[in-house]
Amino acid sequence: MQAVSQEAQGRLKIGRPVAIIDIGSNSVRLVAYEGLSRAVTPIYNEKVLCGLGRHVATTGRLDDEAVDRALRALDRFRVLCDTMQVSEVFVLATAAARDASNGPAFLEAAARACGRPISLLSGAEEARASALGVVAGFHEPDGIVGDMGGGSLELVEVQGSQVGQGVTMPLGGLALQDLSGGSLKRAQRIVRETLERAPEYLENLHGRTFYAVGGTWRALARLHQAARDYPLHVMHGYLIDPDDGLDFLRLVEEADAKTLKDIESVSEARRPLLAYGAILLEEIIRLGQPVEVAISAFGVREGVLFDRLDPETRERDPLLAAASDLNLLRSRSPRHGVELCQWTEAFIRSLGLPETEYDTRLRRAACLLADIGWRAHPDYRGEQSLNLIAYGAFAGLDHPGRAYLALSIFFRHEGLSPDKVSSRIKTLAGPRLLERARLLAALMRVAYPVSVAMEGVLPEAPLTARGSQIVLRLPAHLEPLANERLSGRLRGLGKLLNMDPVIEIM
């Protein structure tokens, strides 16, 4: 438990906001984050679809109208950053400014507009930053990162925290639209021929995960969720089965975009690029044969911030870091969350219940999040906690794990009956995680009448499994706590495990 203790006992040292201005081929975007930390949290996000990369592939120049739009956006972003008192602003430019003959002149004007120097990333630097974004956003990623922008596609291998050498190709949405003259068949040929020139990346993808980065692929994933009536509208960590993905991608390529379910959620400026994103992803799946496609909301921007963290902070678990931050910000006694981790771990060990590393991470995160809803009205603590967790800005967490965390805290407040919650989130968790969520909630429902969410109590009141009994041991000075309410909670845990509850006074 030392790692969790360090996570949760520290103080939230985030400091003033930091911001990234990303001058991309399709959009110019400002994202301001609460601070530079392992679990970065956006506090403001605005983009302008300027289309800087439109026609660069054929004319070699940035469009004058697009340049004007971008400069106006950068001027606005400068004022917004000053208003938010951002401590540091990192301004990045990628493929469009890199490839255009008038790129240097544009960058000079852009630096004046935003009032900051601009880092023009090479293709290799862009690939590395995208991969670091995936390292920041996933727990122990393993596969190939693909970042599709407006002007280029970057591919790079990632394994844990190790990032390989990347490659960049002119396969962004705007570039494909330009080079193909609007012909999807021609675009498909261009994609296939270009990808075949980088076979090692696709060969290394076989049987591993493809991490899809970029706004066009996120838009496709949103439409895929709508088509499948998926219960959790969170992009990060959304997994697409390759076989199902191929069927859906072909539908996007062949159908009129207006007929796609929830197309209104995609901006009109991005809709023409959906088919090109579908063609590219289809070819990557066909040639690379990944076991799954994982959608990443983390990319170049988050990778740049991650690269500026000290080595010790980079090694922190992103899920436990985020849960620790929320515990410190919203719990009545943050140290209690740490003690709850230890208290539940001791009981599960005595019970002999196997825990994988995945199970342990989720249980510890749930304990750190257990008290974040206490300020809500008592009748809505379960519902509000569920919503905060299910839709929270967590990294290092898949969607079944989100459902488990949300259900654990919901059942903690609302009781253990699975009928009290939507069948859709239960389905997302799956039977195994649903039962583990109920067990953890039952343990929490015993812990809180003893500790009242205050630190220092649970270590004095161990709960253990002993034969066919569940034994809660209370020191003599806590004997008055052994009332009907606590006994009822203990009986609920015993019923769940088919064991007899016992309270012993030491």
PLY file of the C-alpha trace (Angstrom):
ply
format ascii 1.0
element vertex 506
property float x
property float y
property float z
element edge 505
property int vertex1
property int vertex2
end_header
0.00 0.00 0.00
2.99 2.34 0.06
2.31 3.53 -3.49
-1.30 4.41 -2.70
-0.28 6.12 0.53
2.15 8.33 -1.35
-0.54 9.13 -3.91
-3.16 10.11 -1.38
-1.14 11.62 1.44
0.57 14.19 -0.77
-0.83 17.65 -1.16
-2.28 18.88 -4.42
0.68 20.83 -5.82
-0.70 21.75 -9.21
0.04 25.48 -9.24
-1.33 27.90 -11.80
-2.92 26.79 -15.08
-0.84 25.83 -18.08
-2.02 25.90 -21.68
-1.28 24.42 -25.07
-2.04 26.22 -28.33
-1.98 23.66 -31.11
-1.74 25.06 -34.65
-2.81 22.05 -36.66
-3.60 21.45 -40.30
-7.35 21.35 -39.68
-7.92 23.25 -36.44
-6.24 25.79 -34.20
-7.02 24.87 -30.60
-6.44 26.24 -27.12
-6.59 23.85 -24.17
-5.90 25.20 -20.68
-5.26 22.70 -17.91
-5.67 23.06 -14.16
-1.93 22.64 -13.76
1.07 20.55 -14.69
0.44 17.18 -13.02
0.26 13.44 -13.74
-3.52 13.67 -14.06
-4.00 16.78 -16.20
-7.52 18.19 -16.11
-8.74 20.61 -18.82
-10.40 23.75 -17.52
-10.99 25.39 -20.90
-11.05 24.03 -24.44
-11.74 25.97 -27.63
-10.99 25.24 -31.26
-11.41 27.04 -34.56
-11.57 24.89 -37.71
-9.32 27.00 -39.92
-8.30 24.41 -42.50
-4.71 25.62 -42.76
-3.67 22.39 -44.43
-6.33 22.50 -47.15
-4.68 22.44 -50.60
-1.13 22.44 -49.17
-0.52 19.00 -50.70
-1.24 20.32 -54.22
-0.40 24.05 -54.06
2.40 23.92 -51.50
0.97 27.00 -49.77
-1.25 27.84 -46.82
-4.54 29.32 -47.97
-4.71 33.09 -47.34
-8.23 32.97 -45.90
-7.27 30.10 -43.58
-4.23 32.07 -42.42
-6.43 35.07 -41.57
-8.80 32.86 -39.55
-5.89 31.26 -37.71
-4.31 34.61 -36.82
-7.62 35.93 -35.49
-8.01 32.78 -33.38
-4.48 33.13 -32.01
-5.08 36.76 -31.10
-8.18 35.69 -29.17
-6.33 32.82 -27.47
-3.66 35.27 -26.26
-6.32 37.32 -24.49
-7.97 34.21 -23.03
-4.66 32.99 -21.61
-4.00 36.38 -20.04
-7.51 36.36 -18.54
-6.98 32.89 -17.02
-3.55 33.98 -15.71
-1.95 30.98 -17.34
1.58 30.44 -16.01
2.99 28.82 -19.16
1.72 28.61 -22.72
3.25 26.09 -25.09
2.51 26.91 -28.74
2.94 24.07 -31.23
2.71 23.95 -35.01
2.62 20.76 -37.05
2.28 19.48 -40.63
0.63 22.40 -42.44
3.12 25.03 -41.27
5.93 22.49 -41.69
5.17 21.65 -45.31
3.99 24.97 -46.78
6.34 27.32 -48.60
4.77 30.29 -46.80
4.90 28.43 -43.47
7.83 30.50 -42.06
6.06 33.79 -42.79
2.89 32.48 -41.21
4.74 31.35 -38.08
6.27 34.81 -37.66
2.82 36.40 -37.84
1.39 33.71 -35.57
4.04 34.34 -32.91
3.14 38.04 -32.91
-0.58 37.22 -32.67
-0.31 34.87 -29.70
2.58 36.73 -28.07
4.68 33.59 -27.61
7.38 31.72 -29.49
6.17 28.77 -31.54
7.70 25.30 -31.62
7.50 23.81 -35.10
7.47 20.06 -34.54
9.14 17.77 -37.03
7.27 14.64 -38.06
9.38 12.56 -35.66
8.76 15.00 -32.80
5.03 14.99 -33.50
4.98 11.18 -33.48
6.89 11.07 -30.19
4.56 13.61 -28.56
1.50 11.63 -29.67
2.98 8.45 -28.24
3.79 10.18 -24.95
0.18 11.35 -24.85
-0.92 7.72 -25.04
1.58 6.82 -22.29
0.03 9.59 -20.20
-3.52 8.42 -20.91
-3.33 4.61 -20.69
-2.02 2.19 -18.08
0.86 0.21 -19.57
-0.07 0.73 -23.26
1.20 -1.80 -25.77
0.83 -1.37 -29.50
1.02 1.24 -32.23
-0.11 4.84 -31.87
-1.63 6.43 -34.96
-2.24 10.19 -34.90
-4.34 11.36 -37.84
-4.38 15.12 -38.27
-5.44 17.26 -41.17
-2.10 17.09 -42.96
-0.35 13.95 -41.82
-0.49 10.57 -40.11
2.13 9.68 -37.51
2.75 6.06 -36.53
4.91 5.09 -33.56
5.28 2.01 -31.39
4.70 2.22 -27.63
5.26 -0.37 -24.92
4.73 0.73 -21.34
6.65 3.98 -21.02
8.97 3.13 -23.93
8.41 5.00 -27.19
9.92 3.90 -30.50
10.99 5.85 -33.54
8.04 7.35 -35.36
7.23 7.84 -39.01
5.11 10.56 -40.61
3.13 10.20 -43.85
0.96 12.67 -45.83
-2.27 10.86 -44.95
-4.15 13.49 -42.97
-7.79 14.10 -43.82
-7.27 17.37 -45.67
-4.20 16.02 -47.46
-6.11 12.94 -48.65
-9.04 15.05 -49.79
-6.64 17.29 -51.70
-4.44 14.60 -53.24
-7.38 12.45 -54.30
-9.32 15.32 -55.84
-12.29 14.27 -53.68
-12.36 10.71 -55.05
-12.68 8.12 -52.27
-11.46 5.32 -54.57
-8.34 7.30 -55.37
-7.89 8.11 -51.68
-8.05 4.41 -50.88
-5.28 3.71 -53.43
-3.12 6.49 -51.99
-3.58 5.16 -48.45
-2.80 1.58 -49.42
0.31 2.44 -51.43
1.64 4.81 -48.74
1.06 2.41 -45.85
2.80 -0.39 -47.73
5.96 1.73 -47.62
6.04 1.46 -43.80
5.39 -2.27 -43.32
7.31 -2.65 -40.04
4.79 -0.53 -38.12
1.83 -2.56 -39.31
3.65 -5.86 -38.83
4.36 -4.83 -35.22
0.66 -4.12 -34.75
-0.46 -7.75 -35.23
-2.34 -8.98 -32.15
-1.77 -5.72 -30.25
-3.73 -2.50 -29.71
-4.01 0.33 -32.20
-4.33 3.65 -30.32
-6.30 6.05 -32.52
-5.49 9.72 -31.91
-7.08 12.67 -33.67
-10.38 14.52 -33.97
-11.62 12.71 -37.09
-11.19 9.29 -35.50
-12.83 10.51 -32.28
-15.78 11.72 -34.37
-16.02 8.29 -36.03
-15.96 6.64 -32.61
-18.78 8.92 -31.44
-20.88 7.82 -34.41
-19.96 4.18 -33.74
-21.22 4.57 -30.17
-24.47 6.06 -31.42
-24.97 3.28 -33.96
-24.43 0.66 -31.24
-26.53 2.53 -28.62
-23.50 2.46 -26.34
-24.33 3.50 -22.75
-21.26 5.65 -21.91
-20.57 8.73 -24.02
-16.90 8.98 -23.13
-14.35 8.80 -25.93
-11.14 8.05 -24.05
-10.60 4.34 -23.65
-13.50 3.37 -25.91
-12.65 0.05 -27.59
-13.76 -1.02 -31.06
-13.63 -4.64 -32.14
-11.80 -4.72 -35.50
-14.38 -6.93 -37.24
-17.27 -4.73 -36.15
-15.17 -1.66 -36.88
-14.59 -2.71 -40.49
-18.32 -3.10 -41.11
-19.01 0.33 -39.62
-16.15 2.03 -41.50
-17.38 0.68 -44.83
-20.83 2.05 -43.99
-19.33 5.51 -43.37
-17.47 5.36 -46.68
-20.55 4.34 -48.67
-23.38 6.21 -46.93
-24.40 9.84 -47.10
-23.03 11.38 -43.89
-26.41 13.01 -43.26
-27.98 9.58 -42.72
-25.59 8.51 -39.94
-27.08 8.40 -36.46
-26.02 11.34 -34.24
-24.24 13.07 -37.13
-25.34 16.37 -35.53
-22.64 15.80 -32.87
-19.98 16.21 -35.57
-19.22 19.74 -36.80
-20.17 20.44 -40.40
-16.57 21.37 -41.19
-15.36 17.91 -40.11
-18.08 15.82 -41.77
-16.43 15.76 -45.23
-13.31 14.26 -43.64
-15.11 11.32 -41.99
-14.90 9.11 -45.08
-11.14 9.72 -45.40
-10.65 8.86 -41.73
-12.71 5.71 -42.28
-10.61 4.70 -45.31
-7.36 5.17 -43.41
-8.51 3.30 -40.31
-9.94 0.48 -42.44
-6.60 -0.02 -44.20
-4.68 0.05 -40.91
-7.00 -2.62 -39.47
-6.82 -4.71 -42.64
-3.02 -4.56 -42.94
-2.11 -4.42 -39.24
-4.67 -6.87 -37.81
-4.83 -5.33 -34.31
-6.70 -7.11 -31.53
-8.59 -3.88 -30.75
-8.78 -0.20 -31.60
-8.58 2.07 -28.55
-9.72 5.67 -28.92
-7.43 8.14 -27.20
-8.45 11.62 -26.14
-4.80 12.15 -25.22
-2.36 13.10 -27.94
0.31 15.64 -28.83
-0.86 18.26 -26.33
-0.92 15.91 -23.35
2.33 14.32 -24.54
4.10 17.68 -24.51
2.97 18.29 -20.91
3.83 14.73 -19.85
7.36 15.21 -21.22
7.80 18.19 -18.88
7.07 16.21 -15.73
9.91 14.99 -13.54
10.71 11.25 -13.84
9.13 10.36 -10.49
5.83 12.03 -11.39
5.78 10.37 -14.82
5.98 6.97 -13.12
2.81 7.55 -11.07
-0.29 5.57 -11.96
-2.58 8.02 -13.84
-5.78 6.53 -12.39
-4.57 6.62 -8.79
-3.15 10.10 -9.33
-6.54 11.40 -10.50
-8.41 9.55 -7.73
-5.97 10.95 -5.18
-6.52 14.49 -6.45
-10.30 14.13 -6.13
-9.90 12.56 -2.69
-7.86 15.55 -1.53
-10.26 18.06 -3.06
-13.62 16.56 -2.10
-13.36 14.10 0.80
-14.06 14.98 4.42
-10.81 13.33 5.54
-8.44 12.39 2.69
-6.34 10.13 4.93
-9.48 8.05 5.53
-9.46 7.03 1.85
-5.96 5.60 2.28
-7.00 3.72 5.41
-10.05 2.37 3.58
-7.70 0.97 0.90
-5.70 -0.83 3.57
-8.75 -1.98 5.54
-10.48 -3.52 2.51
-7.22 -5.08 1.31
-6.72 -6.84 4.65
-10.25 -8.26 4.54
-9.97 -9.48 0.94
-6.67 -11.15 1.78
-8.23 -12.90 4.78
-11.14 -13.99 2.59
-8.73 -15.56 0.12
-10.35 -13.75 -2.80
-7.91 -13.50 -5.72
-7.11 -9.99 -6.96
-5.37 -9.26 -10.23
-3.33 -6.08 -10.63
-6.33 -4.67 -12.52
-8.67 -5.52 -9.63
-6.34 -3.97 -7.07
-5.98 -0.70 -9.00
-9.73 -0.38 -9.33
-10.42 -1.17 -5.67
-7.83 1.34 -4.48
-9.19 4.02 -6.80
-12.74 3.33 -5.58
-11.64 3.71 -1.94
-10.03 7.06 -2.73
-13.24 8.18 -4.48
-15.63 6.78 -1.87
-16.43 10.08 -0.15
-16.41 12.57 -3.04
-20.23 12.89 -3.05
-20.76 13.78 0.59
-21.72 17.42 -0.10
-24.68 16.36 -2.25
-28.20 16.02 -0.85
-28.42 12.63 0.92
-31.11 11.43 -1.51
-28.82 12.02 -4.51
-25.35 11.13 -3.26
-25.36 7.81 -5.05
-26.58 9.24 -8.34
-24.24 12.23 -8.26
-21.24 10.10 -7.34
-22.05 7.72 -10.18
-22.20 10.58 -12.68
-19.02 12.24 -11.38
-17.08 9.02 -11.77
-18.63 7.57 -14.93
-18.11 10.83 -16.84
-15.00 12.09 -15.05
-11.74 13.05 -16.77
-9.85 9.90 -15.79
-6.82 8.45 -17.53
-5.53 4.90 -17.23
-9.08 3.57 -17.04
-11.11 1.47 -19.46
-14.89 1.67 -19.71
-15.72 -1.48 -17.69
-13.44 -0.06 -14.99
-15.35 3.23 -15.06
-18.57 1.32 -14.58
-17.09 -0.62 -11.65
-15.91 2.55 -9.88
-19.23 4.31 -10.43
-21.26 1.30 -9.27
-19.12 0.76 -6.17
-19.82 4.25 -4.88
-23.46 4.17 -6.02
-24.11 0.95 -4.07
-22.22 2.38 -1.10
-24.82 5.13 -0.83
-27.96 3.45 -2.20
-27.70 -0.13 -0.94
-26.58 -3.34 -2.58
-29.59 -4.19 -4.73
-28.48 -4.32 -8.39
-32.05 -3.40 -9.39
-31.48 0.19 -8.24
-29.22 1.08 -11.13
-29.58 1.15 -14.92
-29.08 -2.17 -16.68
-26.90 -0.39 -19.26
-24.09 0.48 -16.85
-24.34 -2.99 -15.28
-23.92 -4.51 -18.73
-20.90 -2.30 -19.33
-19.28 -3.53 -16.11
-20.06 -7.18 -16.80
-21.11 -9.81 -14.22
-17.71 -10.21 -12.56
-17.03 -6.50 -11.97
-20.64 -5.95 -10.94
-20.29 -8.49 -8.12
-16.94 -7.08 -7.06
-18.48 -3.60 -6.98
-21.27 -4.88 -4.70
-18.72 -6.55 -2.41
-16.61 -3.41 -2.11
-19.72 -1.32 -1.51
-20.80 -3.74 1.24
-17.41 -3.32 2.90
-17.71 0.46 2.66
-21.19 0.30 4.19
-19.63 -1.39 7.23
-16.65 0.96 7.37
-18.49 4.29 7.40
-20.76 3.73 10.46
-17.56 2.86 12.35
-15.25 5.62 11.08
-17.71 8.40 10.16
-15.28 9.11 7.28
-12.60 10.22 9.77
-9.03 9.02 9.78
-7.51 6.97 12.57
-10.53 4.76 13.31
-10.40 1.91 10.79
-6.92 0.74 11.86
-8.44 0.12 15.32
-11.39 -1.86 13.94
-10.11 -4.67 11.70
-12.53 -6.74 9.65
-11.50 -10.29 8.83
-12.92 -13.51 7.41
-12.48 -16.37 9.87
-13.81 -19.72 8.77
-17.49 -19.22 8.01
-17.62 -15.94 9.94
-17.05 -12.28 9.19
-15.56 -10.75 12.33
-15.49 -7.03 13.09
-13.31 -6.32 16.12
-13.95 -3.12 18.05
-11.81 -1.78 20.91
-13.67 -1.24 24.18
-13.89 2.51 23.76
-15.74 2.00 20.45
-18.22 -0.56 21.84
-21.14 1.96 21.75
-20.86 1.91 17.95
-22.12 -1.70 17.86
-25.74 -0.71 17.40
-28.47 -2.08 15.14
-27.37 0.08 12.21
-23.84 -1.33 12.20
-25.14 -4.86 12.80
-27.48 -4.49 9.83
-24.65 -3.40 7.56
-22.57 -6.36 8.71
-25.48 -8.71 8.06
-25.74 -7.31 4.53
-22.08 -8.15 3.91
-22.59 -11.62 5.42
-25.58 -12.28 3.20
-23.59 -11.32 0.12
-20.83 -13.79 1.06
-23.05 -16.42 2.69
-21.15 -15.99 5.97
-22.16 -15.27 9.56
-21.47 -11.76 10.92
-19.86 -11.34 14.34
-18.87 -8.25 16.32
-16.16 -8.81 18.92
-15.16 -6.30 21.60
-11.43 -6.34 22.30
0 1
1 2
2 3
3 4
4 5
5 6
6 7
7 8
8 9
9 10
10 11
11 12
12 13
13 14
14 15
15 16
16 17
17 18
18 19
19 20
20 21
21 22
22 23
23 24
24 25
25 26
26 27
27 28
28 29
29 30
30 31
31 32
32 33
33 34
34 35
35 36
36 37
37 38
38 39
39 40
40 41
41 42
42 43
43 44
44 45
45 46
46 47
47 48
48 49
49 50
50 51
51 52
52 53
53 54
54 55
55 56
56 57
57 58
58 59
59 60
60 61
61 62
62 63
63 64
64 65
65 66
66 67
67 68
68 69
69 70
70 71
71 72
72 73
73 74
74 75
75 76
76 77
77 78
78 79
79 80
80 81
81 82
82 83
83 84
84 85
85 86
86 87
87 88
88 89
89 90
90 91
91 92
92 93
93 94
94 95
95 96
96 97
97 98
98 99
99 100
100 101
101 102
102 103
103 104
104 105
105 106
106 107
107 108
108 109
109 110
110 111
111 112
112 113
113 114
114 115
115 116
116 117
117 118
118 119
119 120
120 121
121 122
122 123
123 124
124 125
125 126
126 127
127 128
128 129
129 130
130 131
131 132
132 133
133 134
134 135
135 136
136 137
137 138
138 139
139 140
140 141
141 142
142 143
143 144
144 145
145 146
146 147
147 148
148 149
149 150
150 151
151 152
152 153
153 154
154 155
155 156
156 157
157 158
158 159
159 160
160 161
161 162
162 163
163 164
164 165
165 166
166 167
167 168
168 169
169 170
170 171
171 172
172 173
173 174
174 175
175 176
176 177
177 178
178 179
179 180
180 181
181 182
182 183
183 184
184 185
185 186
186 187
187 188
188 189
189 190
190 191
191 192
192 193
193 194
194 195
195 196
196 197
197 198
198 199
199 200
200 201
201 202
202 203
203 204
204 205
205 206
206 207
207 208
208 209
209 210
210 211
211 212
212 213
213 214
214 215
215 216
216 217
217 218
218 219
219 220
220 221
221 222
222 223
223 224
224 225
225 226
226 227
227 228
228 229
229 230
230 231
231 232
232 233
233 234
234 235
235 236
236 237
237 238
238 239
239 240
240 241
241 242
242 243
243 244
244 245
245 246
246 247
247 248
248 249
249 250
250 251
251 252
252 253
253 254
254 255
255 256
256 257
257 258
258 259
259 260
260 261
261 262
262 263
263 264
264 265
265 266
266 267
267 268
268 269
269 270
270 271
271 272
272 273
273 274
274 275
275 276
276 277
277 278
278 279
279 280
280 281
281 282
282 283
283 284
284 285
285 286
286 287
287 288
288 289
289 290
290 291
291 292
292 293
293 294
294 295
295 296
296 297
297 298
298 299
299 300
300 301
301 302
302 303
303 304
304 305
305 306
306 307
307 308
308 309
309 310
310 311
311 312
312 313
313 314
314 315
315 316
316 317
317 318
318 319
319 320
320 321
321 322
322 323
323 324
324 325
325 326
326 327
327 328
328 329
329 330
330 331
331 332
332 333
333 334
334 335
335 336
336 337
337 338
338 339
339 340
340 341
341 342
342 343
343 344
344 345
345 346
346 347
347 348
348 349
349 350
350 351
351 352
352 353
353 354
354 355
355 356
356 357
357 358
358 359
359 360
360 361
361 362
362 363
363 364
364 365
365 366
366 367
367 368
368 369
369 370
370 371
371 372
372 373
373 374
374 375
375 376
376 377
377 378
378 379
379 380
380 381
381 382
382 383
383 384
384 385
385 386
386 387
387 388
388 389
389 390
390 391
391 392
392 393
393 394
394 395
395 396
396 397
397 398
398 399
399 400
400 401
401 402
402 403
403 404
404 405
405 406
406 407
407 408
408 409
409 410
410 411
411 412
412 413
413 414
414 415
415 416
416 417
417 418
418 419
419 420
420 421
421 422
422 423
423 424
424 425
425 426
426 427
427 428
428 429
429 430
430 431
431 432
432 433
433 434
434 435
435 436
436 437
437 438
438 439
439 440
440 441
441 442
442 443
443 444
444 445
445 446
446 447
447 448
448 449
449 450
450 451
451 452
452 453
453 454
454 455
455 456
456 457
457 458
458 459
459 460
460 461
461 462
462 463
463 464
464 465
465 466
466 467
467 468
468 469
469 470
470 471
471 472
472 473
473 474
474 475
475 476
476 477
477 478
478 479
479 480
480 481
481 482
482 483
483 484
484 485
485 486
486 487
487 488
488 489
489 490
490 491
491 492
492 493
493 494
494 495
495 496
496 497
497 498
498 499
499 500
500 501
501 502
502 503
503 504
504 505
